[in-house]
């Protein structure tokens, strides 16, 4: 799954990387979590904010991720995949190593070399009235790097494929070809400390390395 994302770059850097007409007004984010507003590119040259957790109707349970293998056929995602795709600008995401429910799971910040910007594949639904629209991030099988940490990873699109992903005319078969794991050699996995465990923490401490205390990592 993909449940935490970082976007620490400036609006100007995001605008340049994604070809936006205007730089979005953003602050550095070190721990973006589900239910929070997320910057997205819903169509070429335009940015907006959506709430993380896809819902077709207000009473629906928010869905933060959509599996690439079934996104074109599953009822909750099918319509959005066909007509409402977006890019989610990011410069990293977190995954945890170890069985769920254990006390000392190790968190990793996954990012590109030099912490460059990249675009995650998303789908979205419009909001009701003045409510923000909602989105889910697609996930796929892990690459060799992620496989040592987690059994899924977010779909990271190559810049050359941004246009095809956002174009509503792109055929489903072509879209599915974009949804595989990103090359492992382009990425690094950096262990981080416990600050990121809390969704309430959103500051540079989330990226600090773990500290050795009494023979274990905290």
VOTOR-519428 format. One record per residue (C-alpha): residue number from 1; x, y, z. Coordinates in Angstrom, 3 decimals. Example, Ala and Ser with C-alpha at 12.3 -4.5 7.8 and 13.67 -1.06 7.14 Angstrom:
PT   resi         c1         c2         c3
PT      1     12.300     -4.500      7.800
PT      2     13.670     -1.060      7.140
//
This chain:
PT   resi         c1         c2         c3
PT      1      0.000      0.000      0.000
PT      2      0.950      3.658      0.007
PT      3     -0.164      5.500      3.115
PT      4      2.297      8.360      3.671
PT      5      3.908     10.739      1.155
PT      6      6.327     13.676      1.270
PT      7      6.411     16.812     -0.855
PT      8      9.085     19.143      0.474
PT      9      9.855     21.063     -2.725
PT     10      8.661     24.600     -3.509
PT     11      5.693     25.449     -5.684
PT     12      8.074     26.765     -8.328
PT     13      9.964     23.461     -8.430
PT     14      6.707     21.528     -8.740
PT     15      5.504     23.815    -11.524
PT     16      8.716     23.294    -13.482
PT     17      8.730     19.514    -13.027
PT     18      5.095     19.081    -14.056
PT     19      4.756     21.847    -16.649
PT     20      2.183     23.873    -14.710
PT     21      1.002     27.294    -15.850
PT     22      1.145     28.618    -12.280
PT     23      3.180     27.616     -9.244
PT     24      0.912     26.173     -6.539
PT     25      0.909     27.785     -3.116
PT     26      2.304     25.005     -0.923
PT     27      4.346     24.524      2.210
PT     28      6.873     21.699      2.700
PT     29      5.087     18.502      3.773
PT     30      7.047     15.743      5.515
PT     31      4.240     13.330      6.385
PT     32      1.136     13.641      4.203
PT     33     -1.445     11.128      5.446
PT     34     -4.852      9.842      4.310
PT     35     -7.832     12.175      4.864
PT     36     -5.577     15.206      4.347
PT     37     -5.520     17.572      1.320
PT     38     -3.045     16.463     -1.347
PT     39     -1.707     18.476     -4.274
PT     40     -2.545     16.832     -7.611
PT     41     -2.308     17.531    -11.331
PT     42     -5.763     16.538    -12.665
PT     43     -5.117     17.693    -16.218
PT     44     -2.160     19.151    -18.117
PT     45     -0.756     22.446    -16.813
PT     46     -3.224     22.662    -13.884
PT     47     -2.916     21.804    -10.178
PT     48     -5.556     21.410     -7.470
PT     49     -6.050     19.957     -3.997
PT     50     -8.002     16.760     -3.349
PT     51     -8.669     14.844     -0.130
PT     52     -6.805     11.551      0.127
PT     53     -9.426      8.791      0.305
PT     54    -11.555      8.135     -2.775
PT     55    -15.342      8.304     -2.332
PT     56    -17.995      8.269     -5.048
PT     57    -20.684      9.184     -2.491
PT     58    -20.345     10.948      0.887
PT     59    -21.375      7.794      2.749
PT     60    -18.744      5.630      1.040
PT     61    -15.750      4.364      2.988
PT     62    -12.647      6.302      1.855
PT     63    -10.288      4.154     -0.223
PT     64     -6.711      5.411     -0.144
PT     65     -5.232      2.934     -2.648
PT     66     -6.364      1.153     -5.809
PT     67     -4.609     -1.974     -7.071
PT     68     -3.262     -1.509    -10.603
PT     69     -4.253     -5.071    -11.460
PT     70     -7.985     -4.447    -10.871
PT     71     -8.451     -0.673    -11.088
PT     72    -10.025     -0.848    -14.554
PT     73    -12.635     -3.430    -13.518
PT     74    -13.434     -2.899     -9.825
PT     75    -16.667     -1.018     -9.370
PT     76    -15.333      1.541     -6.891
PT     77    -12.555      2.612     -9.274
PT     78    -13.688      1.777    -12.805
PT     79    -15.333      5.100    -13.702
PT     80    -12.539      7.220    -12.228
PT     81     -9.863      5.175    -13.993
PT     82    -11.637      5.646    -17.306
PT     83    -12.180      9.395    -17.057
PT     84    -10.537     11.012    -14.014
PT     85     -6.846     10.251    -13.694
PT     86     -4.325     12.531    -11.998
PT     87     -0.682     12.867    -11.023
PT     88      0.306     13.219     -7.379
PT     89      3.584     15.189     -7.129
PT     90      5.901     13.755     -4.473
PT     91      9.565     13.536     -3.530
PT     92      9.214     10.441     -1.379
PT     93      6.927      8.008      0.398
PT     94      7.163      5.864      3.525
PT     95      6.838      2.131      4.001
PT     96      7.256      0.001      7.122
PT     97      9.233     -3.220      7.358
PT     98      7.996     -5.994      9.609
PT     99      4.692     -7.668     10.541
PT    100      1.772     -5.344     11.188
PT    101      0.958     -4.942     14.854
PT    102      4.509     -5.407     16.056
PT    103      5.917     -2.632     18.223
PT    104      9.222     -1.890     16.543
PT    105      8.540     -1.831     12.812
PT    106     11.243      0.017     10.891
PT    107     10.083      2.893      8.689
PT    108     11.861      3.730      5.434
PT    109     11.684      6.835      3.264
PT    110     11.684      5.729     -0.371
PT    111     12.873      8.341     -2.843
PT    112     14.810      9.011     -6.000
PT    113     18.537      9.728     -5.928
PT    114     19.047     13.411     -5.010
PT    115     15.423     13.385     -3.731
PT    116     14.046     14.459     -7.102
PT    117     10.355     15.017     -7.775
PT    118      8.216     12.290     -9.325
PT    119      4.562     11.714    -10.174
PT    120      2.404      9.042     -8.560
PT    121     -0.553      7.675    -10.532
PT    122     -3.882      8.655     -9.000
PT    123     -7.597      8.564     -9.759
PT    124    -10.169     10.994     -8.422
PT    125    -13.841     11.732     -7.873
PT    126    -15.440     15.194     -7.726
PT    127    -16.597     16.574     -4.396
PT    128    -20.162     17.356     -3.344
PT    129    -20.963     21.052     -3.101
PT    130    -17.998     22.854     -1.545
PT    131    -16.303     19.634     -0.419
PT    132    -12.944     18.768     -1.900
PT    133    -12.842     16.030     -4.461
PT    134    -11.216     12.787     -3.353
PT    135     -8.438     10.582     -4.685
PT    136     -6.758      7.200     -4.428
PT    137     -3.161      6.354     -5.314
PT    138     -2.551      3.291     -7.464
PT    139     -0.272      0.518     -6.209
PT    140      1.525     -2.281     -8.003
PT    141      3.946     -5.135     -7.353
PT    142      7.189     -4.006     -5.690
PT    143     10.492     -3.597     -7.470
PT    144     13.575     -5.369     -6.121
PT    145     14.275     -2.585     -3.609
PT    146     10.734     -2.388     -2.240
PT    147     10.345     -6.156     -2.106
PT    148     12.740     -6.238      0.863
PT    149     10.419     -3.884      2.767
PT    150      6.824     -4.324      1.568
PT    151      4.790     -6.391     -0.874
PT    152      3.328     -3.375     -2.718
PT    153      4.556     -0.003     -3.964
PT    154      2.837      3.076     -5.429
PT    155      2.754      3.387     -9.197
PT    156      5.410      5.929    -10.177
PT    157      5.031      7.262    -13.697
PT    158      7.901      8.369    -15.892
PT    159      7.722     12.022    -17.014
PT    160      7.433     10.898    -20.649
PT    161      4.164      9.146    -19.689
PT    162      2.496     12.013    -17.831
PT    163      0.653     13.203    -20.929
PT    164     -0.722      9.766    -21.794
PT    165     -1.871      9.205    -18.204
PT    166     -3.777     12.491    -18.075
PT    167     -5.263     12.224    -21.586
PT    168     -8.846     10.861    -21.337
PT    169     -8.493      9.484    -24.872
PT    170     -5.701      7.045    -23.957
PT    171     -6.918      3.464    -24.333
PT    172     -7.084      1.176    -21.320
PT    173     -4.508     -1.257    -22.721
PT    174     -1.968      1.553    -23.085
PT    175     -2.710      2.765    -19.568
PT    176     -2.186     -0.674    -18.052
PT    177      1.253     -0.848    -19.654
PT    178      2.293      2.143    -17.503
PT    179      1.393      0.562    -14.175
PT    180      4.352     -1.704    -13.451
PT    181      7.016     -1.239    -10.759
PT    182      9.448      1.647    -11.152
PT    183     13.108      0.707    -11.793
PT    184     14.796     -0.097     -8.486
PT    185     18.165      1.314     -9.532
PT    186     16.672      4.829     -9.676
PT    187     15.569      4.710     -6.028
PT    188     16.992      4.546     -2.516
PT    189     15.470      3.350      0.775
PT    190     16.551      5.422      3.790
PT    191     15.685      4.236      7.332
PT    192     14.036      6.909      9.471
PT    193     13.105      7.211     13.125
PT    194      9.825      6.962     14.991
PT    195      8.625     10.536     14.394
PT    196      6.904      9.489     11.169
PT    197      4.806      6.863     12.967
PT    198      2.346      9.573     14.058
PT    199      0.268     11.190     11.327
PT    200      0.188     14.295     13.540
PT    201      3.902     14.865     12.987
PT    202      4.669     16.840      9.848
PT    203      8.112     18.419     10.161
PT    204     11.728     17.676      9.156
PT    205     12.156     15.312     12.117
PT    206     10.193     12.711     10.126
PT    207     13.223     12.297      7.860
PT    208     15.814     11.961     10.630
PT    209     17.622      8.614     10.920
PT    210     16.786      6.163     13.728
PT    211     18.826      6.347     16.917
PT    212     20.445      3.305     18.498
PT    213     19.348      2.866     22.117
PT    214     20.125     -0.205     24.206
PT    215     20.836     -2.346     21.196
PT    216     17.674     -1.619     19.240
PT    217     16.477      1.051     16.812
PT    218     13.913      3.622     17.870
//
